Amino acid sequence: MGSTGDGDARTVGEVGERGILREVFAVLGERGGAGVLVGPGDDTALLRVDGAGVLATTDTMVRGQDWLDEWSGAHDVGVKVITQNLADLAAMGGHGTGVLVTLLCDPDLPLSWARELTEGVAEACARAGVPVLGGDLSAAGAGVVAVSVTALGELGERIPHPVLRDGASPGEVLAVSGPLGRSAAGLELLREGRRTGRWVDYHRRPWVDLGQGPAAARAGATAMIDVSDGLGRDGDRLARASGVDLVLDEAVIRELADRLAPDLDEGSDAALRAVLGGGEEHELLATFPTGSVPAGWIRLGHVAPAGAGPTVRLGERILDRAEVGWDHFGG
């Protein structure tokens, strides 16, 4: 990123998340120092510490951007921010060993909100068997509340190296560790004015089987990412990193959507959008050699050679990542 006087008048909103990262990587480089085994560009970093590998990742939630107070309480935010960080570790084949939590807030924030946030963090960490190591507190401007988590982890036994996004090859199977679209369906229901139901609950407090990450790595997963921004967008990231096309099986996608459709006012159309573009799901999307998909995973399709460029396809239709996924800056 150039200085403020370099003549570049673009805003972060205009270039989007990918554009921002392109500028950041141009300055920082993509690998880091000698102790960095995996640097910026994947779900999680991997560091060498005294001969062992340490996974490290971070994520932030901001009031008004990542949650609305009328839809989600502080306890919900605590569960969600832990889940999204631990899912990033799982997507590398790892598991958490500790988290650091930072709260930035308006001094007028009720103390009860901070206490309920902590209860949500504690619940999610206890469920995952991951301790809270510490964190930080900072005052912020009027109305501002942001929660940031840094999660540390390690690779499990019999996993010699992390599963990255760039290892998929044509002919492999594309699979996901669980159903998709639940969080997006819950968000749609909240927008419709409904405040209860299983999809609403999942949107507020998503939870996945984090053990599926190490299980996938042991099964021979060649590439993996967690579905945090939508199947279309996160699939696009994996496809681009690996230089391949991901071809989704239309019948399987429709079957996933059919589970959601009865609960949504727009029925099958809204359900299909939820499956293809719903974020905050945190199931794991991975590629496997034929015959290596772990039990319980859903086969979504296959990996094909890249056509005009690495893409995600629903049958023969190329998915527009701008329409089927979330970008923090809209690009």
Secondary structure as GFF3:
##gff-version 3
##sequence-region A 1 331
A	DSSP	alpha_helix	12	28	.	.	.	ID=ss1
A	DSSP	beta_strand	36	38	.	.	.	ID=ss2
A	DSSP	beta_strand	45	49	.	.	.	ID=ss3
A	DSSP	beta_strand	52	62	.	.	.	ID=ss4
A	DSSP	alpha_helix	74	90	.	.	.	ID=ss5
A	DSSP	beta_strand	94	105	.	.	.	ID=ss6
A	DSSP	alpha_helix	111	128	.	.	.	ID=ss7
A	DSSP	beta_strand	132	139	.	.	.	ID=ss8
A	DSSP	beta_strand	145	155	.	.	.	ID=ss9
A	DSSP	beta_strand	173	176	.	.	.	ID=ss10
A	DSSP	alpha_helix	182	191	.	.	.	ID=ss11
A	DSSP	alpha_helix	198	204	.	.	.	ID=ss12
A	DSSP	alpha_helix	212	219	.	.	.	ID=ss13
A	DSSP	beta_strand	223	226	.	.	.	ID=ss14
A	DSSP	alpha_helix	231	242	.	.	.	ID=ss15
A	DSSP	beta_strand	244	248	.	.	.	ID=ss16
A	DSSP	alpha_helix	250	260	.	.	.	ID=ss17
A	DSSP	three_ten_helix	261	263	.	.	.	ID=ss18
A	DSSP	alpha_helix	268	277	.	.	.	ID=ss19
A	DSSP	beta_strand	284	288	.	.	.	ID=ss20
A	DSSP	beta_strand	298	305	.	.	.	ID=ss21
A	DSSP	beta_strand	312	314	.	.	.	ID=ss22
A	DSSP	beta_strand	317	318	.	.	.	ID=ss23
###
